[in-house]
Amino acid sequence: MWWFVLPAALYVLAFFAVPVVNNITTSFREYTTATFYTGEAPFVGLANYVDVISSRTFGRTTLNTAVFTVVSLAATFVIGLALAVFFNAHFRLNSVLRSLVLLPWLLPLIISSAVWRRMMEGTSGVLNELLGLVGLGAVPWLTDPAVALYSVIIVNVWVGIPFVMVILYGGLQEIPRDLYEAASLDGATGLRAFRSITWPLLRPVVVIVLMLGFIYTVRVLDIVLALTGGGPAGASDTYATQAYQLSFRDFQFGTGAALSNILIVVTLLVAALQLRANRRANDLAG
């Protein structure tokens, strides 16, 4: 049996455990470009973490990360669930329309981001031209600090909807139809059937979707870089983009690693709380 587990264990060790351990050790040392020439990386303890937390941009970056993650996840889940329920019904062209909804998920993120950037540009973008047709003024989607973060959220939601829809659709397909037929005899249809049958049976799938969605959303990097680069004036900076900029633009590898570790800890804490809340809900239901 261990021979079957060994390949997966080696893969996890090589591509997950080793990079994480290396990132942790880097965060406690002063790694700079000079380290590549001298090989010296002095141990600085928690100094990199202190620099990150005490920086003037940390509070804003934390707020941006929270808003980006919560709004993106909530919008993606609600729309994805609505589409999953819609496609769970049998009608003509169901499979064709469902395939079309998957297109944003199949496209490379850099291509999707480039297309959306062109659509949101200045007054010549498609979105602003459409707003002009209905008598509304142009919106500075990517250049206004008050709007830029929400523009990135729109694109992230568009990309994430197919994933949520597919997982929830699979969960809906596993619910026996007999339950709905039996419930209809007691008058439980529509919203009542959803609340009494669909949601309780779908909840384990919902937990997985929310957990995976959070892990994906909180570390989104390519979409933000392609659309705004974290700007204007840091208005769309998140933990992921800030860690990237510290490591690969400012070449402060130790500080960037520290911020990356903070992001990992936040992700693990939220995932653990989510699983605990779901376990407690299942115990109460049982």
TIVOKE-141122 format. One line per 3 residues: number of its first residue (from 0); their letters; for each residue x, y, z of C-alpha. Coordinates in steps of 0.05 Angstrom, whole numbers. Each point is the difference from the previous one (the first is absolute). Layout:
<sites>
NUM	A	X Y Z | ...
</sites>
This chain:
<sites>
0	MWW	0 0 0 | 57 48 17 | 26 -6 -71
3	FVL	-64 33 -24 | 5 56 51 | 74 13 -12
6	PAA	-5 38 -67 | -52 48 29 | 40 9 63
9	LYV	63 16 -39 | -38 50 -43 | -28 36 61
12	LAF	68 0 33 | 36 27 -61 | -50 52 -23
15	FAV	-35 21 65 | 38 -18 63 | 70 20 -24
18	PVV	-21 69 -28 | -40 16 63 | 58 -18 46
21	NNI	48 40 -43 | -48 59 1 | -4 -4 76
24	TTS	76 -1 8 | 7 57 -50 | -48 43 41
27	FRE	48 -2 60 | 60 23 -40 | 21 62 -38
30	YTT	-1 -24 -72 | 18 52 -52 | 31 0 -69
33	ATF	69 3 35 | -14 -69 29 | 6 -31 -69
36	YTG	72 25 -5 | 24 -5 72 | -42 -58 23
39	EAP	-12 37 65 | -71 6 28 | 5 23 73
42	FVG	-52 -26 49 | -46 58 20 | -53 -37 40
45	LAN	-69 32 -4 | 26 65 -30 | -30 -14 -69
48	YVD	-69 -13 31 | 5 63 41 | 18 40 -63
51	VIS	-60 -28 -36 | -50 12 55 | 26 69 18
54	SRT	3 25 -71 | -47 56 -18 | -32 -41 -56
57	FGR	-16 -62 42 | -67 25 26 | -24 20 -69
60	TTL	25 -65 -31 | -36 -40 54 | -65 37 -12
63	NTA	7 -9 -76 | 13 -74 9 | -61 -8 45
66	VFT	-47 39 -46 | 26 -35 -63 | -6 -69 31
69	VVS	-68 8 34 | -35 37 -57 | 29 -46 -54
72	LAA	-17 -63 38 | -71 22 18 | -17 23 -71
75	TFV	32 -61 -32 | -37 -48 46 | -69 33 -8
78	IGL	4 4 -76 | 31 -69 -6 | -54 -31 45
81	ALA	-55 35 -40 | 29 -27 -65 | 8 -70 29
84	VFF	-73 -1 21 | -21 27 -67 | 39 -53 -40
87	NAH	-24 -55 48 | -67 4 -35 | -8 -38 -66
90	FRL	-12 43 -61 | 24 4 -72 | 70 27 -12
93	NSV	17 -12 73 | 67 -32 -15 | 18 52 -54
96	LRS	-14 59 46 | 37 -34 57 | 61 -9 -45
99	LVL	-1 74 -18 | 0 19 73 | 64 -40 9
102	LPW	38 43 -51 | 28 51 50 | 29 -58 40
105	LLP	33 -31 -61 | 35 63 -24 | 70 17 26
108	LII	-6 53 54 | 49 47 -34 | -42 0 -63
111	SSA	-65 11 38 | 33 57 39 | 27 32 -64
114	VWR	-69 -1 -32 | -33 29 62 | 53 54 4
117	RMM	-15 21 -71 | -75 0 15 | 11 45 61
120	EGT	49 49 -31 | -17 74 0 | -57 24 -43
123	SGV	16 -48 -57 | -14 -63 40 | -62 -40 -16
126	LNE	-29 8 69 | 3 76 -1 | -27 1 -71
129	LLG	-60 -41 23 | -10 47 59 | 2 59 -49
132	LVG	-55 -33 -42 | -47 1 59 | 18 71 19
135	LGA	48 -15 57 | 69 30 8 | 65 -37 -8
138	VPW	28 -37 61 | 75 2 13 | 1 -75 14
141	LTD	75 -9 7 | 25 70 17 | -45 23 57
144	PAV	24 -24 69 | -72 -6 23 | -19 -45 -59
147	ALY	62 -40 -19 | -6 -54 54 | -73 -13 -19
150	SVI	19 -4 -73 | 49 -55 17 | -55 -34 41
153	IVN	-46 0 -60 | 51 -36 -42 | 17 -50 55
156	VWV	-74 -16 10 | -8 -11 -75 | 58 -49 0
159	GIP	-22 -36 63 | -74 -11 -15 | 10 -62 -45
162	FVM	40 -37 54 | -53 12 53 | -56 -18 -47
165	VIL	31 -66 -22 | 13 -24 72 | -69 20 25
168	YGG	-33 -28 -62 | 34 -67 14 | -26 3 72
171	LQE	-71 14 -24 | 3 -58 -47 | 14 -47 59
174	IPR	-65 20 36 | -53 -54 -13 | -60 26 -40
177	DLY	-45 -44 43 | 9 48 58 | -29 58 -40
180	EAA	-58 -42 -24 | -16 -23 71 | 6 71 26
183	SLD	-46 27 -54 | -55 -44 26 | 4 39 65
186	GAT	1 67 -37 | 75 11 7 | 20 30 -66
189	GLR	42 57 -26 | 36 39 54 | -27 -45 56
192	AFR	28 -62 -35 | 67 35 -9 | 3 19 74
195	SIT	-22 -68 26 | 32 -48 -49 | 50 32 -47
198	WPL	40 43 48 | 9 -52 57 | 23 -54 -49
201	LRP	43 49 -39 | 35 29 61 | 61 -46 -1
204	VVV	13 20 -72 | -11 73 18 | 54 -4 54
207	IVL	50 -28 -50 | -18 53 -51 | 7 57 50
210	MLG	66 -27 27 | 31 -11 -68 | -28 66 -24
213	FIY	31 37 58 | 67 -33 -10 | -1 18 -73
216	TVR	-26 71 9 | 45 24 56 | 62 -17 -41
219	VLD	-22 28 -67 | 59 34 -32 | -1 -3 -76
222	IVL	-67 34 -9 | 19 59 44 | 68 8 -33
225	ALT	-29 -3 -70 | -56 50 14 | 28 52 49
228	GGG	68 -24 25 | -26 14 70 | -14 73 -16
231	PAG	-19 54 -7 | 38 22 62 | -6 -69 31
234	ASD	-76 2 -3 | -4 -72 -24 | 61 -28 36
237	TYA	-12 -66 37 | 45 -45 41 | 17 -40 -62
240	TQA	19 60 -43 | 38 33 57 | 40 -63 13
243	YQL	16 -4 -75 | 22 72 -2 | 44 -6 62
246	SFR	35 -63 -27 | 6 11 -74 | -2 76 -9
249	DFQ	33 26 64 | 42 -63 8 | -15 -3 75
252	FGT	-7 -75 0 | -2 -8 75 | -56 51 9
255	GAA	-38 -29 -59 | 6 -70 30 | -26 27 67
258	LSN	-62 29 -33 | -11 -65 -39 | 2 -39 66
261	ILI	-51 48 30 | -45 -15 -59 | 9 -75 11
264	VVT	-17 6 73 | -63 41 -15 | -21 -52 -52
267	LLV	10 -58 48 | -38 35 57 | -60 16 -43
270	AAL	-2 -70 -29 | 4 -31 70 | -55 46 26
273	QLR	-44 -17 -60 | 9 -75 10 | -13 6 75
276	ANR	-64 40 -12 | -25 -51 -50 | 16 -58 48
279	RAN	-38 35 56 | -60 13 -46 | 0 -74 -20
282	DLA	2 -21 74 | -59 46 16 | -39 -27 -60
285	G	15 -71 22
</sites>
